[in-house]
Amino acid sequence: MSTIRFRRVLFLVSISLAALTGFAQEANQIRGRVVDHRTQEGIPHANVLIQGTLRGAATNENGYFIISNAPAKEVIVLVIKHMGYTEASKTLKRAQAGWENVEVALAQTTLRVVNEVVVMAERNNEAYLQNALRSNPDGGGRILRDLPGLQAVARAFVAFDPVIRGMKEEQINVTIDGIKVEPACHGRMDPATAYVDLSELEAMTITKGPFEVAGLGAGLGGNIDFAKLRPVYQDQSALRLTGVAGVSYNSVTEGDKEHLRLGMSTTRLGAQVQFSRHAGDNYQSSRSEVPFSAFDNRHLDAMLGIRLAKNHELRLAHYRSDGKDTGYPALPMDTRDHKARLYGFDYIASNGPLGVAKVYLKVYHNNISHLMDNLNRPAAMMREMTVLGETETTGGDVAAEWRFDQSNFKVGLNAWRVFAAARRDMLTKSTGMRMSSLMWPDVTMNSAAAFAELGHNINAAWRIAAGTRVAKVEARAETLPPQFLAFHQLSNADMAETNVDANVRLSYHAKPHWTMTLSLGRGVRPANHKERYGWYTINQFDSYDYLGDPRLKAEKNVALDLALQYQAEKIQLRLQPYYNRLQDYITGEVREGLSPQSMDARGVKVYTNLGSARISGVDVDLSWQLPAHLTWFSNLSFAEGRDLERDVPLPEIPPLSTLTGLRYVYPGNLFWLQCETRAARRQDKVSSVAGENETPGFAVYHLRGGVRLGNSLQLQSGIENLTDVFYHEHLDRNDIPQPGRNFYVKTVLHF
């Protein structure tokens, strides 16, 4: 199978190379400037892209740009983007003059402020973005480990569970295009990253800490939204068709990935359809094959945009994901089949009545099913086990924003409903005894929230912003086992609570280079359905069966964050220390005298509220443009967590880690080379209460490169873990090893 896959890759690469002659164009040059619509000052570091190609440039300190070797077409459309400004486009016609003096004015936007907006479709100069794009050719969850302050829990080669500054799972909100996604697996084999192809996103919006009140809010630790590609419209009446095709191969899994994206656009309609398939065999560590790690995943995305009028747009989206026979070497079971179906409807309007600058309406629905079993594991010789989990989520948001000379005001509503059920079936072969139990007994959770945000420019240098959110949460379980109620001495397990989040931010911009932001926030996270109603759900981190408790209090966090940023023509530096104080932290407490029901479980724990805990640390990010077209990039993340009630370290806190490298980019972006190292310190501050193991430190090296052939074809290749180091990350469950030396190649064709 590996030979067939490799030949398929070589064949597709050859076809792409042969097609180059059809896409070769004459050399042309486009010069221009991007300015602020209000001040007419040049905007530095704006991205100017030629639509439908890989060509583009970033503006210099004064807003000027040069694009070399533009295609010799009769009509060229420039797309201009910059964080904090509304995206704009400019049509250039060969019959008209002005290719040497193009001027584009961007209007400022006062959309919500977040810590990071990683715009993946743009090739800007932010070091961590450049590396994330180049270091993760297949868009796997490892991209999260290349961003400062972020990490991921790995249970397999795929489906990484995001972590923000030591907070994970229900402590952070992870959405796909604003859609709440509730995993259907009780062991979180299917985090949100399992249902999205990270290589084909338009942006990742990241908030670190409880500093977001719109939509789902930020929970305790922050949020991540994986934004899909948006519809594109033309300012000409002609129909435009575009496409992207790609294929890749990696040696460590002898796996391949294919993806195809087709686009259609007119002045009123924009559509995107995208398909990808990623499959591989058991991957190789530096010592041996890692059993039960093969995978086969497929994604299909479709989005239709309708521009009703100049300031009114509708979007209809359908995302689906299918996986089968996906192994989880860190767990005792594998995924036999998973399915996700996501549906979204968006309405966006601007310049409405009553002075409304923007109105946004979103409605969504999704259903997820996840079937896992141990039929391929040795344990099945004695006892077969199958677990089917299902979730169904319906929700929506509505928000309106007003903008004034020095202020902006935003209000909105958010609501969602989650239904979750999971059943476990076991067969003991020696006795023929069958046993079934509900691990999630048909749980329904509802939430309704109102939020408001206000921002005001005190003067040219100072800005203050504040937000608050009030949410009412209700939960009930329809088919609770009688033993559950008896254990907790309850006659009714329904619950309802009201939670309040709030934050305030003070920003200071010291022209021309320094920016400082001081943020104070309070986040609240209600216990989820598993923590309230779970019935002998195994936790593979500590190998205990867990019982839920309907009376759990919501977790609370008070956070302080200071962001210092220096940005000059050749250097960008961001330093961000933070402190979190958590109350009513939800954890597990051992209960003696209870017998576990899951195989190999060490005992039984009951979810309970801990008194208090803290997590503090710092994120650092540096990019330095050196002479000879070289760029030095480096980021560093450090977090420390402590259980203040027991005076021991908190479990699963990532150690000090860094990503550092040197990149060379040939003028005109014709080709690039990059060498990098990812290193982590030994983690010896571990939780003895949770039975956590220490993790050795490590350093691995990667070599990568890429070349652009013509206007339409791009090739990438590289060697990961160059010295074939045997290691694992601290957050890798059950110490599963990371891949050994890996060679990969990828080709992408734009047409």
C-alpha positions in Angstrom: 0.0 0.0 0.0 2.9 2.3 0.8 4.4 1.8 -2.7 1.0 2.6 -4.3 0.7 5.8 -2.3 4.2 6.9 -3.1 3.7 6.3 -6.8 0.4 8.2 -6.7 2.3 11.2 -5.2 5.0 11.0 -7.9 2.4 10.8 -10.6 0.5 13.9 -9.3 3.7 15.8 -8.9 4.7 15.0 -12.5 1.3 16.1 -13.8 1.6 19.3 -11.9 5.1 20.0 -13.3 3.9 19.2 -16.8 1.1 21.8 -16.4 3.6 24.5 -15.6 3.9 25.6 -19.2 0.2 26.3 -19.4 0.4 28.7 -16.5 3.6 30.5 -17.3 3.1 34.2 -17.7 5.1 37.2 -18.7 6.9 39.3 -16.0 5.1 42.4 -14.9 5.5 44.7 -11.9 2.9 46.3 -9.7 3.8 49.2 -7.4 1.6 51.0 -5.0 0.8 52.1 -1.5 -1.8 51.1 1.1 -3.0 54.0 3.3 -5.4 54.6 6.2 -8.7 55.9 4.8 -9.1 58.5 7.6 -5.5 59.7 8.1 -4.1 59.0 4.6 -0.9 57.7 6.4 0.8 54.6 5.0 -0.1 51.3 6.7 3.0 49.1 7.3 2.9 45.3 7.1 -0.4 45.1 5.1 -0.7 42.0 2.9 -1.3 42.6 -0.9 -2.2 39.4 -2.7 -3.1 38.7 -6.4 -6.3 36.8 -6.3 -6.1 33.3 -7.6 -2.3 33.0 -7.4 0.4 32.7 -4.8 1.9 36.1 -5.6 1.8 38.9 -3.2 3.9 41.3 -1.0 3.8 43.0 2.3 3.9 46.8 2.6 7.0 48.5 4.1 7.1 50.9 7.0 5.6 53.7 4.9 2.9 51.5 3.3 4.6 51.0 -0.1 4.7 47.6 -1.9 6.1 46.0 -5.0 4.8 42.8 -6.6 7.2 41.4 -9.2 6.4 39.0 -12.0 2.6 39.6 -11.9 0.7 37.4 -14.5 0.2 39.0 -17.9 -3.6 39.0 -17.7 -6.1 41.5 -19.0 -7.6 41.9 -15.5 -5.9 41.4 -12.1 -7.6 41.7 -8.8 -5.6 42.7 -5.7 -6.8 41.7 -2.3 -5.6 43.8 0.6 -5.8 42.7 4.2 -4.5 44.0 7.5 -5.5 43.2 11.1 -7.7 46.0 12.4 -8.9 47.1 8.9 -11.7 46.0 6.7 -10.5 43.8 3.8 -10.5 45.6 0.4 -10.0 44.7 -3.3 -8.7 46.6 -6.3 -9.2 45.7 -9.9 -6.4 46.5 -12.4 -7.0 46.4 -16.1 -4.2 46.2 -18.6 -5.9 48.7 -20.9 -5.7 51.3 -18.2 -2.7 53.1 -16.8 -1.8 53.0 -13.2 0.1 49.7 -12.5 3.0 51.7 -11.2 1.0 53.9 -8.9 -1.7 51.8 -7.3 -3.3 53.3 -4.1 -5.7 51.5 -1.8 -7.3 53.0 1.3 -8.4 50.7 4.1 -11.1 51.6 6.6 -10.5 50.8 10.3 -12.7 48.4 12.0 -13.6 48.3 15.7 -14.4 44.6 16.0 -13.6 42.9 19.3 -10.0 42.9 20.4 -8.4 39.5 21.0 -4.9 38.4 22.0 -4.0 36.9 18.6 -5.5 36.6 15.2 -3.5 34.1 13.2 -4.6 34.8 9.6 -3.5 31.7 7.7 -4.4 32.8 4.2 -2.0 35.7 4.6 1.8 35.3 4.4 2.6 38.1 6.8 5.8 38.6 8.9 4.7 37.2 12.2 7.2 34.5 13.0 4.9 32.0 14.7 2.4 32.2 11.8 5.1 31.7 9.2 6.5 28.7 11.0 3.0 27.2 11.7 2.3 27.3 7.9 5.6 25.9 6.8 6.1 23.4 9.6 2.7 21.7 9.3 2.2 20.9 5.7 -0.8 18.5 6.4 -2.5 20.9 8.9 -2.4 18.5 11.8 -3.0 19.4 15.4 0.7 19.9 15.8 0.2 23.4 14.5 -1.1 24.3 18.0 2.3 23.4 19.5 4.0 26.0 17.3 2.1 28.9 18.7 3.3 30.7 21.8 1.1 29.9 24.8 -0.6 27.0 23.1 -0.1 23.2 23.5 -2.1 20.1 22.7 -3.0 16.8 24.3 -2.1 13.9 22.0 -3.8 10.5 22.2 -2.9 9.4 18.7 -1.3 10.6 15.5 -4.4 12.7 14.8 -7.0 14.7 16.7 -5.0 16.9 19.1 -6.9 18.5 22.0 -6.0 22.2 22.3 -4.5 23.6 25.5 -4.1 27.3 26.3 -1.7 28.1 29.1 -2.3 24.9 30.9 -6.1 25.0 30.6 -7.9 22.5 28.5 -11.0 20.6 27.5 -14.1 22.3 29.0 -12.0 25.1 30.5 -11.6 26.7 27.0 -14.1 27.1 24.2 -13.2 25.7 20.8 -15.5 26.4 17.9 -15.5 25.9 14.1 -16.7 29.0 12.4 -18.4 30.1 15.7 -20.2 26.7 15.9 -20.1 25.0 19.3 -18.9 21.4 18.9 -19.4 18.9 21.7 -17.2 15.8 21.5 -19.2 12.5 21.4 -16.4 10.4 22.9 -16.3 10.0 26.7 -12.5 9.8 26.4 -12.2 12.9 24.0 -10.9 10.9 21.1 -12.8 13.4 19.0 -11.9 17.0 20.0 -13.0 19.8 17.7 -9.7 19.4 15.7 -10.9 16.0 14.6 -13.7 17.7 12.6 -11.7 20.3 10.8 -8.8 20.3 8.3 -6.4 22.8 9.8 -4.5 23.3 6.5 -7.5 24.9 4.8 -8.6 27.5 7.3 -8.9 31.3 6.7 -8.0 32.2 10.2 -7.6 31.1 13.8 -8.9 33.6 16.3 -7.3 33.0 19.7 -8.1 34.6 23.1 -5.8 33.7 25.9 -7.6 34.1 29.2 -11.2 35.1 30.2 -11.2 38.3 28.1 -14.1 37.6 25.6 -17.8 37.9 26.3 -19.3 37.7 22.8 -20.6 34.4 21.4 -19.7 31.5 23.8 -17.4 33.7 25.8 -13.9 32.6 26.8 -14.6 30.3 29.7 -11.8 30.1 32.2 -8.7 29.9 29.9 -9.7 31.4 26.5 -11.1 30.3 23.2 -10.0 29.2 19.7 -12.2 29.6 16.6 -11.2 27.8 13.5 -12.6 30.0 10.7 -13.3 28.3 7.4 -12.6 29.9 4.0 -15.1 32.7 3.2 -17.0 33.2 0.0 -15.3 35.6 -2.5 -17.2 38.1 -4.6 -16.1 39.9 -7.8 -16.5 43.6 -8.6 -17.0 42.6 -12.2 -20.1 41.0 -13.7 -18.2 38.1 -15.2 -18.3 34.6 -13.6 -15.0 33.5 -12.1 -13.9 29.9 -11.4 -10.9 29.0 -9.3 -9.4 25.9 -7.8 -6.6 24.5 -5.7 -5.4 20.9 -5.8 -2.8 19.4 -3.6 -1.2 16.1 -2.6 1.4 15.2 0.0 3.3 12.1 1.3 5.1 11.4 4.5 7.4 8.5 5.3 6.7 8.1 9.0 3.2 6.8 8.4 3.7 5.9 4.7 0.6 8.1 4.4 -0.8 10.5 1.9 -3.2 13.4 1.8 -5.2 14.8 -1.1 -7.2 17.9 -1.2 -9.3 19.8 -3.8 -10.9 23.2 -3.5 -13.2 24.7 -6.1 -14.5 28.2 -6.0 -17.1 30.2 -8.0 -17.8 33.9 -7.7 -19.8 36.7 -9.2 -20.8 40.1 -8.0 -23.7 38.5 -6.0 -22.7 34.9 -5.4 -19.7 33.2 -3.9 -19.2 29.5 -3.3 -16.5 27.3 -2.0 -16.4 23.5 -2.1 -13.5 21.6 -0.6 -12.7 17.9 -0.1 -9.7 16.4 1.7 -8.6 12.8 2.6 -5.8 12.0 5.0 -4.7 8.4 5.6 -1.7 6.6 7.0 -0.5 3.3 8.6 1.0 2.9 12.0 3.6 5.5 12.4 7.2 4.9 13.3 9.0 6.3 16.4 12.8 6.3 16.4 12.8 2.9 17.9 9.9 0.9 16.6 6.4 1.0 15.0 3.7 2.4 17.3 0.8 -0.1 17.2 -2.8 1.0 16.8 -1.9 4.4 15.3 -3.2 4.1 11.7 -5.9 6.5 10.6 -8.3 7.4 7.7 -10.1 10.7 7.8 -12.2 12.6 5.2 -13.6 16.2 5.3 -16.1 17.9 3.0 -16.8 21.6 3.3 -19.3 23.6 1.3 -20.2 27.3 1.7 -22.5 29.5 -0.3 -22.5 33.3 0.1 -25.2 35.6 -1.3 -24.7 39.3 -1.4 -28.2 40.6 -1.1 -27.1 44.2 -1.4 -24.0 46.2 -0.9 -24.2 45.9 2.9 -26.1 42.6 3.3 -24.8 39.1 3.0 -26.1 35.6 3.7 -23.9 32.6 4.2 -25.0 28.9 4.2 -22.5 26.3 5.3 -22.3 22.5 5.6 -19.3 20.8 7.0 -19.0 17.1 7.3 -16.2 14.8 8.6 -15.9 11.0 8.5 -13.3 8.8 10.0 -12.9 5.0 10.2 -10.5 2.5 11.8 -8.5 5.2 13.6 -6.2 3.9 16.2 -5.4 5.4 19.6 -2.2 4.0 21.0 -2.6 5.9 24.3 -6.0 4.4 24.9 -7.3 0.8 25.2 -9.9 1.3 22.4 -9.9 2.5 18.8 -12.4 4.5 16.8 -14.3 2.2 14.5 -16.3 5.0 12.9 -17.0 8.7 13.6 -19.3 11.1 11.8 -19.8 14.8 12.2 -22.4 17.0 10.4 -22.3 20.7 10.9 -24.8 23.3 9.5 -24.5 27.0 9.7 -26.5 30.1 8.6 -25.1 33.6 8.9 -26.6 37.0 8.1 -24.3 40.0 8.2 -25.4 43.6 7.6 -23.6 47.0 8.0 -24.7 50.6 8.1 -28.2 49.7 9.2 -31.0 51.9 10.7 -30.7 53.6 14.1 -27.0 54.1 13.6 -26.2 50.4 13.7 -22.7 49.9 12.2 -23.0 46.1 12.0 -25.6 43.4 12.7 -24.7 39.7 12.9 -27.0 36.7 13.2 -25.8 33.1 13.4 -27.8 29.9 13.7 -26.2 26.4 13.7 -26.9 22.8 14.3 -24.6 19.8 14.4 -24.8 16.1 15.3 -21.8 13.9 16.0 -21.6 10.1 16.5 -18.5 8.2 17.7 -18.2 4.4 17.8 -15.2 2.9 19.5 -14.3 -0.7 20.5 -11.4 -2.9 21.5 -12.0 -5.6 19.0 -8.4 -5.3 17.6 -6.8 -5.3 21.0 -5.5 -8.3 22.9 -8.0 -7.6 25.8 -10.8 -8.6 23.4 -9.7 -12.2 23.8 -11.3 -12.0 27.3 -13.8 -9.2 27.1 -15.1 -7.3 24.1 -16.2 -3.7 24.7 -18.1 -1.3 22.5 -19.0 2.3 23.3 -21.3 4.5 21.2 -21.4 8.2 22.0 -23.7 10.8 20.4 -24.1 14.5 20.8 -26.5 17.0 19.2 -25.9 20.7 19.5 -28.2 23.6 18.4 -27.5 27.2 19.0 -27.1 30.7 17.7 -25.9 34.3 18.3 -27.2 37.7 17.5 -25.3 40.9 18.0 -25.4 44.6 17.0 -22.6 47.1 17.1 -22.6 50.9 17.1 -19.5 53.0 16.3 -18.9 56.6 17.2 -16.0 59.0 16.8 -14.1 57.7 19.8 -16.2 54.8 21.0 -17.9 51.6 20.0 -20.7 49.6 21.8 -21.8 46.1 21.1 -24.6 44.0 22.6 -25.8 40.5 21.8 -27.5 37.3 22.8 -26.2 33.7 22.8 -28.0 30.4 23.3 -27.3 26.8 22.9 -28.7 23.3 23.7 -26.6 20.1 23.9 -28.0 16.6 24.1 -25.5 13.9 25.0 -25.8 10.1 25.3 -23.3 7.3 25.5 -23.8 3.5 26.0 -21.2 0.9 26.8 -21.7 -2.8 25.9 -19.4 -5.6 27.2 -19.2 -9.3 26.5 -17.2 -11.6 28.9 -16.3 -14.5 26.6 -15.5 -17.0 29.4 -19.0 -16.8 30.8 -21.0 -15.4 27.8 -22.3 -12.6 30.1 -23.4 -9.4 28.5 -23.6 -6.1 30.3 -24.8 -2.7 29.1 -24.8 0.7 30.9 -25.4 4.3 30.1 -22.2 6.3 30.6 -24.1 9.6 29.8 -27.8 9.0 30.6 -29.5 11.1 27.9 -28.3 14.5 29.3 -29.6 17.8 28.1 -27.9 21.1 28.9 -29.3 24.5 28.0 -27.6 28.0 28.1 -28.9 31.5 27.4 -26.7 34.5 27.8 -26.6 38.2 27.2 -23.4 40.2 26.7 -22.3 43.8 26.2 -19.0 45.4 25.3 -17.9 49.1 25.4 -14.7 50.6 24.0 -13.5 54.2 24.2 -10.4 56.0 22.9 -9.4 58.3 25.8 -6.9 60.1 23.6 -4.6 59.3 20.7 -2.5 56.9 22.9 -4.9 55.4 25.5 -7.9 53.2 25.0 -10.1 51.4 27.5 -12.5 48.5 26.8 -14.9 46.5 29.1 -17.3 43.7 28.7 -19.7 41.6 30.7 -21.7 38.5 30.2 -24.6 36.9 32.1 -25.5 33.3 31.4 -28.2 31.0 32.8 -27.4 27.3 32.5 -29.7 24.4 33.1 -29.1 20.6 33.0 -31.1 17.4 33.4 -30.6 13.7 32.8 -33.6 11.7 31.6 -32.5 8.1 32.4 -30.3 8.2 35.4 -29.5 4.8 36.9 -31.2 4.4 40.3 -27.8 3.7 41.8 -26.7 7.2 40.8 -29.4 8.9 42.7 -28.9 6.6 45.7 -25.2 7.2 45.7 -25.6 11.0 45.9 -28.7 10.7 48.1 -30.8 12.7 45.7 -34.4 12.5 44.5 -33.8 14.9 41.6 -30.6 15.6 39.7 -31.8 18.7 37.7 -29.8 21.9 38.2 -29.8 25.6 37.3 -27.3 28.3 37.9 -26.6 31.9 36.8 -23.0 32.9 36.0 -21.4 36.3 35.4 -18.2 37.0 33.4 -16.5 40.4 33.1 -13.3 41.9 31.8 -11.6 45.3 31.4 -8.7 46.2 29.2 -6.4 49.3 29.2 -4.2 49.8 26.1 -1.4 52.3 25.6 0.2 52.9 22.2 3.5 54.7 22.5 4.3 55.8 19.0 5.9 54.7 16.9 7.0 51.3 18.3 5.6 50.3 21.7 2.2 49.0 22.7 1.1 47.9 26.1 -2.2 46.2 27.1 -3.2 45.4 30.7 -6.2 43.1 31.1 -8.2 42.0 34.1 -10.9 39.4 33.7 -13.2 37.0 35.5 -14.4 33.8 33.8 -16.9 31.2 34.9 -17.2 27.6 33.6 -20.2 25.5 34.6 -19.6 21.7 35.0 -20.3 19.8 31.8 -22.6 16.8 31.3 -19.8 14.3 32.0 -18.8 15.9 35.2 -22.4 16.1 36.4 -23.9 12.9 35.2 -21.1 10.6 34.1 -21.4 7.0 35.2 -18.1 5.0 35.4 -16.4 7.0 32.6 -12.8 6.0 32.3 -10.2 8.8 32.4 -7.0 7.6 30.6 -4.9 10.3 32.2 -5.0 8.6 35.7 -6.8 5.4 34.7 -9.7 5.8 37.1 -13.4 5.4 36.5 -15.2 8.7 37.3 -18.6 9.4 38.7 -20.4 12.7 38.1 -22.0 14.9 40.7 -25.0 17.1 39.8 -24.2 19.5 42.7 -20.9 20.7 41.3 -20.3 24.4 41.5 -19.0 26.3 38.5 -15.3 26.8 38.2 -14.2 30.5 38.5 -11.0 32.3 37.4 -9.7 35.8 38.0 -6.9 36.5 35.5 -4.4 39.3 35.0 -2.5 39.7 31.7 0.1 42.2 30.6 1.1 42.3 26.9 4.1 44.4 25.9 4.9 44.6 22.2 7.7 46.3 20.3 7.5 46.5 16.6 10.0 48.2 14.3 11.0 47.8 10.7 13.3 44.8 11.4 12.2 43.4 14.7 9.0 42.3 16.4 9.0 41.4 20.1 6.0 40.4 22.3 6.3 39.7 26.0 3.2 38.5 27.8 3.2 37.5 31.5 0.0 36.3 33.1 -1.5 35.1 36.4 -4.7 33.0 37.0 -6.4 32.4 40.3 -8.9 29.6 40.2 -11.7 28.8 42.6 -13.9 25.7 42.9 -11.5 23.9 40.5 -13.1 20.6 39.4 -11.1 17.5 39.9 -11.5 13.9 41.0 -11.4 12.5 44.5 -10.8 8.8 45.2 -13.7 6.9 46.8 -12.7 3.7 48.6 -15.1 0.7 48.5 -16.3 1.3 44.9 -15.4 -1.2 42.2 -14.5 0.1 38.8 -16.3 -1.1 35.7 -13.8 -0.3 33.0 -11.0 -2.6 32.1 -7.7 -1.9 33.8 -9.1 0.9 35.9 -7.2 1.6 39.1 -10.2 2.6 41.1 -13.1 5.0 41.2 -13.1 8.8 41.6 -16.0 11.2 42.1 -15.8 14.7 40.5 -15.6 17.4 43.2 -14.7 21.0 43.6 -11.2 21.9 44.9 -10.8 25.0 47.0 -8.3 27.0 44.9 -5.4 26.8 42.5 -3.2 29.1 40.4 -1.6 29.0 37.0 1.0 31.6 36.1 3.6 32.0 33.4 4.8 34.0 30.4 4.7 33.9 26.6 7.5 35.4 24.5 7.6 35.8 20.7 10.5 37.3 18.6 11.0 37.9 14.9 14.2 39.6 13.7 14.9 40.3 10.0 18.6 39.9 9.4 20.6 40.9 6.4 20.9 38.7 3.3 17.1 37.9 3.4 17.4 35.9 6.6 14.9 35.9 9.5 15.5 34.7 13.0 12.4 33.6 14.8 11.8 32.3 18.3 9.0 31.8 20.8 9.0 30.6 24.4 6.2 29.5 26.6 6.3 28.8 30.4 3.5 27.9 32.7 3.4 26.7 36.3 0.3 25.5 38.1 -0.3 24.7 41.8 -3.1 23.1 43.8 -3.2 25.5 46.7 -5.5 23.3 48.7 -3.1 20.3 48.7 0.0 22.3 48.1 1.1 20.2 45.2 1.6 20.9 41.5 -1.4 20.9 39.2 -1.4 18.0 36.8 -0.8 18.3 33.0 0.9 21.6 33.0 3.3 21.8 30.0 7.0 22.5 30.8 9.1 25.4 29.5 9.3 25.0 25.7 10.6 26.9 22.8 10.6 26.9 19.0 13.6 28.6 17.4 14.8 28.8 13.8 16.4 30.6 10.9 14.6 31.2 7.6 16.0 32.3 4.2 13.5 33.7 1.6 14.8 34.4 -1.9 13.6 37.8 -3.2 10.2 37.5 -4.8 9.4 34.5 -2.7 10.6 32.1 -5.4 12.0 29.7 -2.8 12.7 29.4 0.9 14.7 27.3 3.3 14.2 27.0 7.1 15.9 25.1 9.9 14.3 25.0 13.3 14.5 23.3 16.6 11.7 22.5 19.1 12.9 22.0 22.7 11.3 21.4 26.0 12.7 21.4 29.5 12.3 18.4 31.8 9.0 18.5 33.6 9.6 17.4 37.2 6.8 19.5 38.8 4.2 16.8 38.5 1.1 15.9 40.6 1.7 13.0 42.9 -2.0 13.0 43.8 -2.9 12.3 40.1 -0.1 9.8 39.7 1.5 11.9 37.0 5.0 10.9 35.7 8.0 13.2 35.1 8.9 13.8 31.5 12.5 14.1 30.2 13.5 17.2 28.3 14.2 16.9 24.6 15.4 18.9 21.5 14.5 17.9 18.0 15.6 19.5 14.7 13.7 20.0 11.4 14.8 21.1 8.0 12.2 22.5 5.5 12.1 24.1 2.2 9.7 25.2 -0.6 9.8 26.5 -4.1 7.3 28.4 -6.3 7.3 27.3 -10.0 5.5 29.8 -12.1 2.4 31.6 -10.8 0.4 28.5 -9.9 2.5 25.6 -8.5 4.2 25.3 -5.1 6.4 22.5 -3.9 7.3 21.8 -0.2 9.6 19.2 1.2 11.4 18.6 4.5 12.9 16.3 7.1 11.4 16.3 10.6 13.3 15.0 13.6 16.5 15.1 11.7 18.5 13.2 14.3 15.8 10.6 14.9 15.4 11.4 18.6 13.2 9.2 20.8 10.9 11.4 22.9 7.4 12.3 24.0 5.7 15.5 25.0 4.6 16.0 28.6 0.9 16.2 27.5 1.1 13.0 25.4 -1.2 10.5 27.1 0.4 7.3 28.4 3.8 8.6 27.2 3.2 7.5 23.6 6.4 8.4 21.6 6.5 11.1 19.0 7.3 10.2 15.4 10.9 9.5 14.5 12.7 10.8 11.4 10.1 11.8 8.8 10.5 12.9 5.2 7.6 14.7 3.5 6.8 16.2 0.2 3.8 18.3 -0.8 2.7 20.0 -4.0 -0.1 22.5 -4.4 -1.5 23.7 -7.8 -3.7 26.8 -8.1 -5.8 27.1 -11.3 
